[in-house]
Amino acid sequence: MTAAAAAAPDGGAPGAAPSKQPPPGQPPQGPQASAEDPLSDAGMEPEAEGTQEARAAQRELFAHTPGFFLGDEARFGGSLVGGAQHGVSGGQVTGDVYLGGRTEIHYGAPGTTPETSGEIPREQIEELAAVFADGPAFTTALERLREERVLVLSGAHATGRNAAALMLVHRLGVPAVHALSPETPPAALSGALARPGGHVLRDLPLSRNRPLRDTHLFAARDQLAKAGGYLVVTVENSPHLPGVTPCPWAAPPAEDVVRALLARRRPADADALLALPPVTDFLADAGRHPAEAAAFAEALSAYDGTPESLARLADFGQAAVEKQCRDWLGDPDTGLRDKAFLISLAVFDQAPYVLAAELADSLFVHFERLQHPDTPPTIPVFGPTAEDRLALARADGEIRQEQTDWGPVPQFMAAFHDERTPQVLLTEVWTSHPSARPAVVEWLRRLARDGRPLVRTRAAAATALLAAADLPSTMALLVDGWATAHAVGPRVTAANTLTLAQLLGAPVVLRLLSQWCNDGHWGRRWTAIRAFGLLAPLRPDLAGPALDALASRARVAASSQAEQNNLTESAALLLSAGPRRGEMLAEFVRLLYRDTPAVRDLALAAFARACDNDEDGSLVGWYAETGMYQADTARDMATLWRTALGDRAHTRPALDALQTWVHVAARRADAARALELLLPALVVTAEDRKRLDHELRTMRAEDGSPRPPMAGHLLTVLHPAPVSN
């Protein structure tokens, strides 16, 4: 259901109040806050501005934001965002594919096993075995695998769990190791295990709609016992493993990784090399990932005893990245065009190269105008090759599939060798080269007006990095101007910027958003309201403060229908706040009885909006899988449904949302069971039964055909047959 459909007049259901859309308004001309009333606007915001739906804006933000903002634990609607792999490698989609307004999940047809598995070359396994460093976690996992035949290895990103999976089956002496496609549906797992030997299924994507259950593993174990095989499945730390006890994986100490590689490359010198001061300093950091430790070990194995070689070891890591960025920007021999490309690539790291190159020329023009104001800037039509420019930037390029609204297309993607480079470089530009700020500010403003979602989102991400380094200047030069703009696009960019700045830990952003919720300018209020809605799914611990801030604005009363709609959409996003959805439902119930009528209306409108969604990670999916088994949550869900259906101002949107749940129930047995249990709790009066009866009898199927069978089934639940004695 779309938001527009949820607000459309009903077809005559009993107790429903028709919903009316406000007439289009005109954008204000120079909105200024009234001196008499700090919460009034001399120029009111547009009543109907064609704003992007909050859920679609949220998907756009998550699809295009650099991964380090979101982190390994970030989730959106129950599915991993930072943890799920959104990258594309070798033409194979390995995660959720974002296609504009909805999320398409390419997992293969239900009940089928993708034919994309094969044997891992023996030499690759032997090469890894020669340098692999095991430990207590590996020993425990090996014992479980030998006994149980199937093992789910669960660990954080970049901890070496995939290498561990390969070594686990290798240590059992299997004749061959087969790699299974991550697209294998959990229910079809046993069908892919007919061959003897070892099997690894790396980075299996899980979600609330696609869990890995204990029954899946029981079937796999039976098949493995018949074939004489073993299976290791690696997953991110995930709650979507009902009945499964995963084996936790922790990365081995960095020293073990370094020592294992030195034992192969320079066994006689290993102890002496490990005693070098730069080495002890490096190993003192307990947070080193195995890949980082392996890279350092490669550099250490090349140590030749010279002062230069020792200096290279000392500069390894963060210090090396910082020095490189300072050298790039401070070197007078590096031309403005090259510096513009470096900055542009920092904004568009892991994005199409052509985008970074195109927008680098735009930044170069701003630099030229700043440095040579009397000379018209010129851009050479032809210049260095992509290979040369990437070599200067210490970056790589490769052909990958980029997801578009029309499907995947091949693109030449560019990325720095070291993933820390973009953050360090942008911070260095902003804090150490203030003379460049005017050009950077104008460039980011242009990016924020670009028609491409990726460009707009990366502008917000870059500005968030600048805000983390210098919040007052960034707010004054960029964010506040976007927040107070008439057009919705800049305000979305402002909300995205503040959301990402909070994720980075920028100071006082949360307090700023709380203040802006009741600011005298409608644009700042809009921005803060949207930002709170975006934050909660990424930071569930902020859902409570976000709801309090939105309710505080509702108590004052929204200044227009547009602001009311923004409040409703943002509050609805709070109900997608991952593991805390049950707590949020309880908070919404509290608002019904212990707050003002305006806040009560906000809670009901947001609840109906959140329910009118059948996408992956929706409220109906979460309730069917988890919520209905929690007594308090089931009670709160019934209370909100019953109240929304019985309130004339919210009856029609609630009935539209109920139709969405019925359509989902037709596709999912667990959702059907949830509705069967929920429906009787919604009937307290004869009017309640009459309203639900009318809706179920008159509703149409999703394709417009007559009443779907599920609606007929629910009618029997609504009117149970009398029990004969």
MOLINZI-V420616 format. One record per backbone hydrogen bond with DSSP energy under -1.0 kcal/mol. NH is the residue of the N-H (numbers start at 1). CO is the residue of the C=O. Records with the same first field share a line. If there is no record, write none. Layout:
NH = CO  CO
This chain:
6 = 2
7 = 3
8 = 5
16 = 13
34 = 40
40 = 37
42 = 32
57 = 53
58 = 54
59 = 55
60 = 56
61 = 57
62 = 58
63 = 59
64 = 60
65 = 61
69 = 66
71 = 67
76 = 79
79 = 76
81 = 74
89 = 92
92 = 89
94 = 87
97 = 104
99 = 102
102 = 99
104 = 97
107 = 105
112 = 109
116 = 114
118 = 179
120 = 177
125 = 121
126 = 122
127 = 123
128 = 124
129 = 125
130 = 126
131 = 128
132 = 128
139 = 135
140 = 136
141 = 137
142 = 138
143 = 139
144 = 140
145 = 141
146 = 142
147 = 143
148 = 144
149 = 145
151 = 231
153 = 233
154 = 247
155 = 235
159 = 156
164 = 160
165 = 161
166 = 162
167 = 163
168 = 164
169 = 165
170 = 166
171 = 167
173 = 170
174 = 169
178 = 198
179 = 118
180 = 200
184 = 181
188 = 185
189 = 186
192 = 189
193 = 190
197 = 228
198 = 176
199 = 230
200 = 178
201 = 232
204 = 234
210 = 207
212 = 240
214 = 242
217 = 213
218 = 214
219 = 215
220 = 216
221 = 217
222 = 218
223 = 219
224 = 220
225 = 221
226 = 222
227 = 223
228 = 224
229 = 224
230 = 197
231 = 149
232 = 199
233 = 151
234 = 201
235 = 153
244 = 241
247 = 152
249 = 154
257 = 253
258 = 254
259 = 255
260 = 256
261 = 257
262 = 258
263 = 259
265 = 261
266 = 262
273 = 269
274 = 270
276 = 273
280 = 276
281 = 277
282 = 278
283 = 279
285 = 282
288 = 285
293 = 289
294 = 290
295 = 291
296 = 292
297 = 293
298 = 294
299 = 295
300 = 296
301 = 297
303 = 300
310 = 306
311 = 307
312 = 308
313 = 309
314 = 310
315 = 311
316 = 313
321 = 317
322 = 318
323 = 319
324 = 320
325 = 321
326 = 322
327 = 323
328 = 324
329 = 325
330 = 326
331 = 327
334 = 331
339 = 335
340 = 336
341 = 337
342 = 338
343 = 339
344 = 340
345 = 341
346 = 342
347 = 343
348 = 344
350 = 414
351 = 348
353 = 412
356 = 352
357 = 353
358 = 354
359 = 355
360 = 356
361 = 357
362 = 358
363 = 359
364 = 360
365 = 361
366 = 362
367 = 363
368 = 364
369 = 365
370 = 366
371 = 367
372 = 368
375 = 372
389 = 385
390 = 386
391 = 387
392 = 388
393 = 389
394 = 391
395 = 390
396 = 415
398 = 413
400 = 411
402 = 409
407 = 404
409 = 402
411 = 400
413 = 398
414 = 351
415 = 396
417 = 394
421 = 418
424 = 420
425 = 421
426 = 422
427 = 423
428 = 424
429 = 425
430 = 426
431 = 427
432 = 428
436 = 433
437 = 434
440 = 436
441 = 437
442 = 438
443 = 439
444 = 440
445 = 441
446 = 442
447 = 443
448 = 444
450 = 447
456 = 452
457 = 453
458 = 454
459 = 455
460 = 456
461 = 457
462 = 458
463 = 459
464 = 460
465 = 461
466 = 462
467 = 463
468 = 464
469 = 465
470 = 466
474 = 470
475 = 471
476 = 472
477 = 473
478 = 474
479 = 474
480 = 475
482 = 478
483 = 479
484 = 480
485 = 482
492 = 488
493 = 489
494 = 490
495 = 491
496 = 492
497 = 493
498 = 494
499 = 495
500 = 496
501 = 497
502 = 498
503 = 499
504 = 500
505 = 502
506 = 501
512 = 508
513 = 509
514 = 510
515 = 511
516 = 512
517 = 513
518 = 515
519 = 516
525 = 521
526 = 522
527 = 523
528 = 524
529 = 525
530 = 526
531 = 527
532 = 528
533 = 529
534 = 530
535 = 531
536 = 532
539 = 535
542 = 539
543 = 540
546 = 542
547 = 543
548 = 544
549 = 545
550 = 546
551 = 547
552 = 548
553 = 549
554 = 550
555 = 551
556 = 552
557 = 553
564 = 560
565 = 561
566 = 562
567 = 563
568 = 564
569 = 565
570 = 566
571 = 567
572 = 568
573 = 569
575 = 572
576 = 573
577 = 574
578 = 576
580 = 577
581 = 578
584 = 580
585 = 581
586 = 582
587 = 583
588 = 584
589 = 585
590 = 586
591 = 587
594 = 590
600 = 596
601 = 597
602 = 598
603 = 599
604 = 600
605 = 601
606 = 602
607 = 603
608 = 604
609 = 605
610 = 606
611 = 607
612 = 608
613 = 611
618 = 615
622 = 618
623 = 619
624 = 620
625 = 621
626 = 622
627 = 622
628 = 623
629 = 626
630 = 627
634 = 630
635 = 631
636 = 632
637 = 633
638 = 634
639 = 635
640 = 636
641 = 637
642 = 638
643 = 639
644 = 640
645 = 641
646 = 642
650 = 647
651 = 647
654 = 650
655 = 651
656 = 652
657 = 653
658 = 654
659 = 655
660 = 656
661 = 657
662 = 658
663 = 659
664 = 660
665 = 661
666 = 662
667 = 664
668 = 664
672 = 668
673 = 669
674 = 670
675 = 671
676 = 672
677 = 673
678 = 674
679 = 675
682 = 679
683 = 680
689 = 685
690 = 686
691 = 687
692 = 688
693 = 689
694 = 690
695 = 691
696 = 692
697 = 693
698 = 694
699 = 695
701 = 705
704 = 701
712 = 708
713 = 709
714 = 710
715 = 711
716 = 712
717 = 713
718 = 714
719 = 715
